[in-house]
Amino acid sequence: MMQPDEVYTTKEVQGFLKVSESTIKRFLKNGIIKAYKIGGRYRILGSEILKLISPEVESGVYKIYKKVKDKTREAIEKW
């Protein structure tokens, strides 16, 4: 069970959310998940993940994710 005051690695968060490494990177880059860089590696508070999976946040995250996905698709189509 995820604890709000624990610190997790990107690999651990990837396992919790069952998403790919590239999805975690996109979440970090777009500010969907707030993280701290320590020793060159990201550390994520459990409270950030719990916020991410809450119903209120889910719809907002989906909108951002869809926007990124659509931009990627457009860029690929231009090639």
Secondary structure, DSSP 8 states (H G I E B T S, - for coil): ---TT-EEEHHHHHHHHT--HHHHHHHHHTTSS--EEETTEEEEEHHHHHHHTSHHHHHHHHHHHHHHHHHHHHHHHH-
